[in-house]
Amino acid sequence: MHTPKEHHLEIARCLIAAERRGAPSDVGLAEASVRAFDKLFACLAPIIGSAGVRSILVRSLKLTAAAFPELATVASPVDRGAMPADLLALLHAYVDSDDNGTAKAAEMITALSATFVALLGSLVGEGLTARILASAWPDVFAAKLSKETT
């Protein structure tokens, strides 16, 4: 399995937190996570195409499914273009499943997001990945990017 590094996990946490901060108060973890993926899709599609973005997501789902088997059921519909409804439904099921649902959902979506960022970095390079993230979330990543480039 492709295991994301700690800095990929930290990036994933920042993406989700940024989407929760920038959303109406009723937007929960599941919706914020899907908003983050929607934003990534919007930024990446002009560069690598929708099919390319979907391929990275499907690969991320399959890799992360080693730790979260429920994700395997989402990979096939996403591969056919069903994003984000299936992912959102899965996240809601996790959150609603039991008292630890939110913690499990946070762990799962962090792992999935970190794997996505790691795969993207391995394909286009960490520098371009950082610039893409900074364009989507300038308030979160712009300062960090300027420190890394100076």
Beta strands, then each sheet from edge to edge (+ up, - down):
end
